[in-house]
Amino acid sequence: MLKSTFTFSSWLLLAGFVLHSSAVLADDPAANLHADPAAGEVIFNEGKGDASACIGCHGMTGLGSDMMGAPRLANLGQDYIVKQLNDFAAASRVPEGMGAVMLGVGAALSEQDRRDVAAFLDTLPNAEEPSDLKTLASEGTKVGKSEAGKLIVAKGVRGKVPACQDCHGFNGRASHIPMINQQKYVYLVNQLNGFRTGTRTNDPKVGGVGIMQGIARKLSEENIADISAYLSTAPRVTP
C-alpha cells in the first residue's frame, strides 16, 4: 500500500477544510431547499430563461468536453455543484475563455434551480469517459506523464504538497469534496493553473488562505500536467 508523505501541518489543513466545508453548508440557506431532479433535468437539457442548456457544452451525459474546456459534471457532488453555481451567480468565481458563459448561467438561475440541476447531475450514470490524451497531444496540447502524476496523486511531493487523494479520496473520489478522477484533462490543467496564478480564488479557506491556491502555488507546470494526465484517465473507482 502506498503511504502518503503527509505532515502534521497538512493534517491540520485537512481538518480545517472539513470543518470549514461543513460550516459553509450548514450556513447556506440554499442547502435547505428541497431539490427536484426532474426540474433539474429540464434545465440541463433545455435551459431556463437566459440560462442556456447545460447539455450544449457538457454533453448529453454530463461527461464534459476537452475540446470546449468544459468539465465533467455527472456525479461530481451535489453540494459542490451548488456552491460553484452560487459563486458564478455572485461573480466570486470568474472563469476565463469559454467558461465565462457560466457567469450568466449562474445569475439567471434561482437558488432552487441551481439545487435542482445539481440534484439531477447526481442521478446520471456513473459512466467512464477518460480524456483522449493521444489525440490532444497530436493536436498540439501539452500532455503530461500519467505515471509521474499518479505518484503525486497517491503520495504528494515530499516537503511541498500532500497527496491529492488525502483530501479527494482514493483515486480522486470523496463524498464531501469534488470528484477529480476522470475529470477532463484540459479543465484540470486550467483550474490548477488558475489556483496557481490566483485567477481562481473561490476555494475553501483556512486562516484566510485558500487551500487549493496554497497547494497549486507549490506545483510546477510540469507537475500540473502530470497530475491532470493521470486523473483524467484514472479508473472510476469507489472504495
N, C-alpha and C positions, 0 to 999 in steps of 0.2 A: 504494500500500500504506500502511495506517495504521501510524504509528510510535508506540510506547508512550512515555509520559513515565516513565522508569524510572531512578531514581537509583542511584549506586554502592551506597549502603546497602541499597537494595531488592534488588540482585543478591546481596549478602551474605546477606540474609534468605532469598532463594530457595535459594541454595546450601546454607545451613544446613538448610532444610526438607527438601531432597532427601536430604542426608546423614543427617539425623535419622530420616526415614522409612525409609531403607534399614537403619539400625541397629536400629530398633524391630522391623522384620520379621525380621531375622536373629536377634534375641534372643528372639523369640516362639516358645515350644515348639509352639503350635498351627499355626504356619506350616509345620511339617514333617509335619503329619498328612496322610495320603492323603485326598483329597476324593472323595466318591461323589455325583455329581449326581443319580443315581436315588433315593438315600436322601433327598437334599435335596428332591426333588420331592414325595415323600410328606409330609414335614414341612410344606412350603409349602402343600399342598392340604388336609392332614388334621390338622396339628398333631402334637404328641407329648407324652404325659403332661399336665402342667399348662400346656404351651405351646400357645396357640391357633393355629389355622391362619393363616398369613400372608395367604392369599387373601381373608380376611374384610375386611381394611382396605385392602390394597394392590392388590386386583383380580386377576382371572384371569391377566392377562399381566404383573402386577407393575408397572403403569404409575402406580399411586398414585391419590389422590383429593383434590381440593381441598376438597370438602365435609367430609371427615373429617380434613383436615390431614395426610394420610398421604403420604409421599414415594414417588416412583418408585424402585423397587429394580432393575428389569431393566437389566442392562449397566452398573450403577453402578461396578463394580470389586470383584473378589473379596476382595482384601486389605483394602480399605476396609470392606466389609460385615462381615468377620470382626472387625476392630477395634471397630466400633460395637457388635456383639453382645457382645463381651467386655467393653466398657465398660458396657453395660447390666447385664450379669451382676455386675460389680464395683461397680455404682452410682457409677461415676466419670463417667457421663453420666446425668443425671436429667431426663428430658423432662417438660414440663408438659401439662396438658389430657389429651386422649385418648391422646397418645403415652406417658403414664405406664404403660400396659399393657406397654410394652417391657421394663420392669424385670423383671417376672415372666417374660416370654418368654425373655429372655436368661439368667436364672438357671435356668430349667427345662431348658435345652438344654445338652448337654455340649459340650466343645470340638470334638469330632468332628462333632456335629450342626450346630454353627454353621458349620463349614467346608463341610459338605455342602450346607447351604442356600445359602451364598454361591456355591458352585460351580454349583449349579442355576440361580441367578439370572443367571449369565453365559451360560447356554445359551439364554435366552429370546430371541425375535425382537427385533431392533434396531428396534422399531416407533416411530412418531411418534404422540404424542397430546398436543398442546400444551394448556395451560390455556385455558379459555374466559373470557377477560378481560371480555368484554362482559356475560356472564351474571353473573360475580362482581360487577361494578360495579352491575348492575341490582338485585342482592340486597343491596347496601349495603356491600360490601367496598371499601376504598380501593385503587384500582388506579393504579399509576404510569404514567409515559410511556415507552413502549418505546424510542423514538428516543433519549431522553436516557440511558436505561440502556445502550443499545448503545455510546455514546461512552465510558462508564465501563468497560464490559467490555473494549473494544478499546484504550483509551488511559489509563484511570485518571483520577484527579482531580489536577491539577497541584499539586505541592507537598504532597500529602496521602497519597494511596494509589496503588500501582501498578495496572496493568490486571489485571482478573481473569484474562484469557487468558494472562498471563505465567506464572502457576502452573498454571492449569487447562487450558491448551492452547487451540488455535484453536477458537473458538465454544464454549468450555466443555468441551473433551474432552482428557484426557490419561490415559495408562495407569497412572500411579503415584499419582494422587490422584483424587477422585471426579468423575464426570461431572456437570456442573451445567446444561448446556443441555437444555431440555425436562424439567427438574425442575419439580415443581408449584409454582405461584405462592405459595399460602398457606404451604407448607412453607419455601420460600426466605425469605420475609419473616420467618417465625417464627424460623428458625435465625440469620439475620443479626442480628435484634434480640436474640436470645439471646446471641450473641457480644458484641454491643454493650453489653448491660447486665450481662453476667457470669453469666447463668443457665446458659449452656452454656460449659464450660471444658475440654473434652476434645480441643481442637485441639492439633496438634504444637507444641512449644515450642522456641524458640531463645534461649539465655541466660536461661531462666526466664520468657520472655514468650510467651504464646500468639499464634501468627501470625494466626489469624483474629480473635482478640479485639482485637489491636492495630490491624488494618485496619478492623474494623467500628466501633470507637470513633471513628474519624475520618470516618465516614459519617453523614449526616443521615438522618432517617426518610424524607425525600423521595428521597434517593439510593438507599436500600434498596428502596423501592417501585419506582423506575425500573429498577434492576438486575434485580429479580425479574420485572418485566413483560417485559423483553427476553429474559432467559434462559428463562423458562417457555414462550416461543413461538418461540425461535430454532430454525432447522432443525437436524436431526440430521446433522451433517457431520463426517466423519473425514478429516483432511488426508492 
